[in-house]
Amino acid sequence: MSELAPLPHLVVIPVFAGINALDVTGPAEVLALATRLLPPGSAGYDIRFRAERAGLVETFSGIPLHVGETLREPPVRPDTLLVPGRVDIGADGPVPRVDDAVVAWLREVGPQAGRVASVCAGAHVLAAAGLLDGHRATTHWATADRLAADHPAVVVDADPVFVRSGRIWTSAGLTASMDLTLALVAEDHGDDLALDIARVMVMYLQRSGGQSQFSVPLTHCTGGRADLRTLRRWIADHLDADLSVPVLAARVTMSERHFARVFRAETGTTPGAYVEQLRLEAARRLLERTDQPLPAVARACGFGSVETVHRVFRDHLGATPTAYRRRFRVTVT
């Protein structure tokens, strides 16, 4: 008797008129690609949309979304409940839009969901439904103060790209939705699949949750010379190796001087600074996601010593590795 195929991971996204289309389509594209890249027989993602009425829902950009299920249909228990948002620009600045019908539905369905996530101003919708009380959360930087003022039971942090607090995930604005969704995929299926998706979508390597909304990661750049593009990927996969200029220049059969000049023209930075940035990002991910002691992190990322890790964190982040881990460690709270 053959084994039954695993059930797909049910993702439900409630939408309302004026929603930001990218808040919806960005995560949906990541999840759909994850399903396509999973090995045969794996449980992919079943993505469903619900709205107050079935039919076309107009988005902020005017792109219509076709929704076949309504909020009034029998309740479901989503494995992941993903709530997008919308920000209006009023006389006194940005104003998050909170849809009453979606809030009422979230109060019923949210407590039953396996995990709950919001994108951008969707955090205000979750907060209105009481689902963020007692949790640390983020949102678009322009509405973070309002989220804190309107919902004092929520611990608001305006800086990170995304935040996890137990089963609750929240992200910053718009494109951060894809960083958040990559993190959800990584939790479900591992970092390798998330990295494959980032490469296919020509995204930067997944930004860690603790990374500032305003920082720009340098990893896995695309475009330009094929030999340097291949070299950059090799560097990212061999951070614990000797990545000195002589070694890197030899890999692309250039003189050291010519290599340094071409690399800077291609990336806007020196080979040494580029390698240091990649190693820093790798160390941040290990500190956020693992309990590895600092010497092991230093070895895995190619820093060579704990003292070097401390110097790089101090120079780039203004914090010690221990303080960074304490603040941004991804744990259930």
Secondary structure, DSSP 8 states (H G I E B T S, - for coil): --------EEEEEE--TTB-HHHHHHHHHHHHHHHHHS-TT---EEEEEEESSSEEEEBTTS-EEEE-EETTS-----SEEEE---EEEETTEEEE---HHHHHHHHHHGGGSSEEEE-TTHHHHHHHTTTTTTSEE---GGGHHHHHHH-TTSEE-SSBSEEEETTEEEE-STTHHHHHHHHHHHHHH-HHHHHHHHHHTT--S---TTSBTT----TT--SS-HHHHHHHHHHHH-TTS---HHHHHHHTT--HHHHHHHHHHHHSS-HHHHHHHHHHHHHHHHHHH----HHHHHHHTT--SHHHHHHHHHHHHSS-HHHHHHHH-----
